[in-house]
Amino acid sequence: MIEVFICEDESNQRNQIVKYVENYIMIENFDMELALSTGDPEELLSYVQFSGEGMALYFLDVDLKHPRLDGLALAQKIREYDPRGFIVFITTHAELSYLTFTYKVEAMDYIIKDDFENVRNRIFDCMKSVEERVGRERKDVGKYFTMKLEEKVIHELYDDILFLETSAKARRIILHAKDRQIEFYGRMKGLDEKLDERFFRTHRSFILNTDKIESINYSKGTITVVNGEICTLATRLGKELREFIKKRT
């Protein structure tokens, strides 16, 4: 379910936005819920920081009367915890729209409070667009692997993963992707069952994306992936890996 967040410090306007959001969720049967409506950006950040790994849509007033966090600064902080969330600004200040690029928050829309008929229609358009985009992602089951790294949630495309290996640090795993490595808290036990059909457990310490194999040396028990990195193949699993690859080709 997609969580919807509203941060607007003018109570009358906030209540109006809440009404629009709740009505559209009910009328259109969107797979959404209003998770939080507040005038306090710090309350929103506290919620987002510990809200988990789901998708979210944020409606933020740019001109929040807060000593540290206006809407743009709030969006920047949200991005630290939710890099994939959908952010929509609602404001009376059309001239500030260029700042969304300066703050690098990748806003979905910038709605001007010129009249609330326009605001209502634009809110609906944003909600409909998010519902459709998330729906398309969900059709591709297992498209992303999700990790929790301290207080951040990170999503990595399965197609970008080369392999995963046990870290030298206790209860940590290193994900090797095509352009980065990410170390996160986790255990190998049962992890291969959560991944899709392209992944194979080659060793107690390695899980391999078999689409990324460059070469295999069965006698040495090594597998080279497309970027030249090497992972280990247990001798007893050589035959099973051959059969696994054969079935997938």
C-alpha positions as CSV (number, residue, x, y, z in Angstrom):
1,M,0.0,0.0,0.0
2,I,1.2,3.5,-0.8
3,E,1.4,5.8,2.2
4,V,0.4,9.5,1.7
5,F,1.9,12.2,3.8
6,I,0.8,15.9,4.0
7,C,2.8,18.7,5.6
8,E,1.0,22.0,5.5
9,D,1.1,24.4,8.4
10,E,-2.0,26.4,7.5
11,S,-4.7,24.2,9.1
12,N,-7.6,25.2,6.8
13,Q,-5.6,24.4,3.7
14,R,-4.2,21.2,5.3
15,N,-7.8,20.1,6.0
16,Q,-8.8,20.8,2.5
17,I,-5.9,18.7,1.1
18,V,-6.8,15.9,3.5
19,K,-10.3,16.0,2.2
20,Y,-9.2,15.8,-1.4
21,V,-6.8,12.9,-0.7
22,E,-9.3,10.8,1.3
23,N,-12.1,11.4,-1.2
24,Y,-9.9,10.2,-4.1
25,I,-8.7,7.2,-2.2
26,M,-12.3,6.2,-1.5
27,I,-13.9,7.1,-4.9
28,E,-11.1,5.7,-7.1
29,N,-10.3,2.7,-4.8
30,F,-6.6,3.6,-4.9
31,D,-4.2,1.3,-3.0
32,M,-3.3,4.1,-0.7
33,E,-3.8,5.3,2.9
34,L,-3.3,8.7,4.5
35,A,-0.5,7.9,6.9
36,L,0.1,11.4,8.4
37,S,-1.2,14.9,8.1
38,T,0.7,17.5,10.0
39,G,1.9,21.1,10.2
40,D,5.2,20.1,11.8
41,P,8.0,18.9,9.4
42,E,9.9,17.3,12.3
43,E,6.9,15.1,13.1
44,L,6.9,14.0,9.4
45,L,10.6,13.2,9.4
46,S,10.3,11.2,12.6
47,Y,7.6,9.1,11.0
48,V,9.4,8.6,7.7
49,Q,12.7,7.7,9.4
50,F,11.1,4.6,10.9
51,S,8.3,3.9,8.5
52,G,9.8,0.9,6.7
53,E,10.3,0.0,3.1
54,G,7.0,0.8,1.4
55,M,6.2,3.4,-1.3
56,A,5.1,6.9,-0.3
57,L,3.7,10.1,-1.8
58,Y,4.4,13.4,-0.1
59,F,2.4,16.7,-0.4
60,L,4.6,19.4,1.0
61,D,4.0,23.1,1.5
62,V,7.1,25.0,0.4
63,D,6.6,28.0,2.8
64,L,6.5,26.2,6.1
65,K,6.9,28.5,9.1
66,H,9.6,26.4,10.9
67,P,12.9,27.7,12.1
68,R,15.0,25.0,10.4
69,L,12.9,23.3,7.8
70,D,10.9,24.9,5.0
71,G,9.3,22.5,2.4
72,L,12.4,22.3,0.3
73,A,14.8,21.5,3.1
74,L,12.2,19.0,4.4
75,A,12.1,17.3,1.0
76,Q,15.9,17.1,1.0
77,K,15.8,15.3,4.4
78,I,13.1,13.0,3.2
79,R,15.3,11.9,0.3
80,E,17.9,10.7,2.8
81,Y,15.4,8.2,4.1
82,D,13.2,7.6,1.1
83,P,15.1,7.9,-2.2
84,R,12.2,6.5,-4.3
85,G,9.3,8.5,-2.7
86,F,7.1,10.8,-4.8
87,I,7.3,14.4,-3.7
88,V,4.8,17.1,-4.7
89,F,5.1,20.7,-3.6
90,I,2.0,22.9,-3.0
91,T,2.7,26.6,-2.6
92,T,1.7,30.2,-3.4
93,H,5.2,30.9,-4.6
94,A,5.5,30.1,-8.3
95,E,8.8,31.9,-8.4
96,L,10.4,29.4,-6.1
97,S,9.9,26.4,-8.4
98,Y,13.4,26.6,-9.8
99,L,14.8,25.8,-6.3
100,T,13.6,22.2,-6.6
101,F,16.5,21.7,-9.0
102,T,18.9,23.5,-6.7
103,Y,17.9,21.2,-3.8
104,K,18.1,18.1,-6.1
105,V,14.9,16.5,-4.7
106,E,13.4,15.3,-8.0
107,A,9.9,16.7,-7.3
108,M,7.1,15.0,-9.2
109,D,5.0,18.2,-9.4
110,Y,4.9,21.8,-8.2
111,I,1.3,22.9,-7.6
112,I,0.5,26.6,-7.3
113,K,-2.3,27.6,-4.9
114,D,-3.9,29.9,-7.5
115,D,-7.3,28.4,-7.0
116,F,-8.3,25.2,-5.1
117,E,-10.2,23.8,-8.1
118,N,-6.8,23.6,-9.9
119,V,-5.1,22.3,-6.7
120,R,-7.8,19.5,-6.4
121,N,-7.3,18.4,-10.0
122,R,-3.6,18.4,-9.8
123,I,-3.6,16.4,-6.6
124,F,-5.8,13.8,-8.2
125,D,-3.5,13.7,-11.3
126,C,-0.5,13.1,-9.0
127,M,-2.3,10.4,-7.1
128,K,-3.5,8.6,-10.2
129,S,0.0,8.8,-11.8
130,V,1.7,7.3,-8.7
131,E,-1.0,4.6,-8.5
132,E,-0.3,3.6,-12.1
133,R,3.5,3.8,-11.9
134,V,3.6,1.7,-8.7
135,G,1.2,-0.8,-10.2
136,R,3.4,-1.3,-13.2
137,E,6.4,-2.0,-10.9
138,R,4.4,-4.5,-8.9
139,K,3.6,-6.5,-12.1
140,D,7.4,-7.1,-12.4
141,V,7.6,-9.2,-9.3
142,G,11.0,-9.1,-7.5
143,K,12.3,-6.2,-9.6
144,Y,14.1,-4.6,-6.6
145,F,16.1,-6.0,-3.7
146,T,15.5,-3.8,-0.6
147,M,18.1,-3.3,2.1
148,K,18.1,-1.3,5.3
149,L,21.3,0.5,5.9
150,E,21.3,2.1,9.3
151,E,18.4,4.6,9.0
152,K,18.2,4.5,5.2
153,V,16.3,2.2,2.9
154,I,18.1,1.3,-0.3
155,H,16.5,-0.4,-3.4
156,E,18.8,-2.1,-6.0
157,L,17.5,-3.5,-9.3
158,Y,18.0,-7.2,-9.4
159,D,19.4,-6.8,-12.9
160,D,22.2,-4.6,-11.5
161,I,23.3,-7.1,-8.8
162,L,26.3,-9.3,-9.6
163,F,26.5,-11.3,-6.4
164,L,26.2,-11.1,-2.6
165,E,28.7,-12.3,-0.1
166,T,29.1,-12.6,3.7
167,S,31.1,-9.7,5.2
168,A,34.0,-10.2,7.6
169,K,31.8,-8.2,10.0
170,A,29.3,-10.2,12.0
171,R,25.7,-10.3,10.6
172,R,26.5,-8.2,7.6
173,I,26.3,-8.9,3.8
174,I,28.0,-7.1,1.0
175,L,26.0,-6.6,-2.2
176,H,28.2,-6.3,-5.3
177,A,26.4,-4.3,-8.0
178,K,27.6,-3.2,-11.4
179,D,28.7,0.3,-10.2
180,R,28.9,0.0,-6.3
181,Q,29.2,-2.2,-3.3
182,I,26.7,-1.9,-0.4
183,E,27.2,-3.4,3.1
184,F,24.1,-4.0,5.1
185,Y,22.8,-5.9,8.1
186,G,21.5,-9.3,7.2
187,R,22.1,-13.1,7.2
188,M,22.7,-15.4,4.3
189,K,20.4,-18.1,5.7
190,G,17.1,-18.0,3.6
191,L,18.2,-15.0,1.6
192,D,18.5,-16.9,-1.7
193,E,14.8,-17.9,-1.3
194,K,13.8,-14.2,-1.2
195,L,15.6,-13.5,-4.5
196,D,14.2,-14.4,-8.0
197,E,15.0,-17.4,-10.3
198,R,18.3,-16.0,-11.6
199,F,20.1,-16.3,-8.3
200,F,22.0,-19.4,-7.1
201,R,23.8,-20.1,-3.8
202,T,27.3,-21.1,-5.0
203,H,28.8,-21.3,-1.5
204,R,27.7,-20.8,2.0
205,S,29.1,-17.3,1.8
206,F,28.0,-16.4,-1.8
207,I,24.8,-15.9,-3.8
208,L,25.3,-15.4,-7.5
209,N,23.3,-13.7,-10.2
210,T,23.8,-16.3,-12.9
211,D,22.9,-13.8,-15.6
212,K,26.2,-12.0,-14.8
213,I,28.6,-14.9,-15.2
214,E,31.6,-14.3,-17.5
215,S,33.3,-17.6,-16.9
216,I,33.5,-20.6,-14.5
217,N,36.5,-22.6,-13.5
218,Y,35.0,-25.7,-12.0
219,S,38.4,-27.2,-11.1
220,K,39.5,-24.1,-9.1
221,G,36.0,-23.4,-7.7
222,T,35.9,-19.8,-9.0
223,I,33.3,-17.8,-11.0
224,T,34.2,-14.6,-12.7
225,V,31.4,-12.1,-13.2
226,V,31.1,-9.5,-15.9
227,N,33.1,-6.8,-14.1
228,G,36.0,-9.1,-13.4
229,E,35.2,-9.8,-9.8
230,I,35.4,-13.4,-8.6
231,C,33.1,-15.4,-6.3
232,T,33.6,-18.8,-4.8
233,L,32.0,-22.1,-6.0
234,A,31.8,-25.0,-3.6
235,T,33.0,-28.2,-5.2
236,R,29.9,-30.1,-4.2
237,L,27.7,-27.5,-6.0
238,G,29.4,-27.6,-9.4
239,K,27.1,-30.2,-10.9
240,E,24.0,-28.5,-9.5
241,L,25.1,-25.1,-10.9
242,R,25.6,-26.7,-14.4
243,E,22.1,-28.1,-14.3
244,F,20.7,-24.8,-13.0
245,I,22.3,-22.8,-15.9
246,K,21.2,-25.4,-18.4
247,K,17.6,-25.1,-17.3
248,R,17.7,-21.4,-17.7
249,T,19.1,-21.3,-21.2
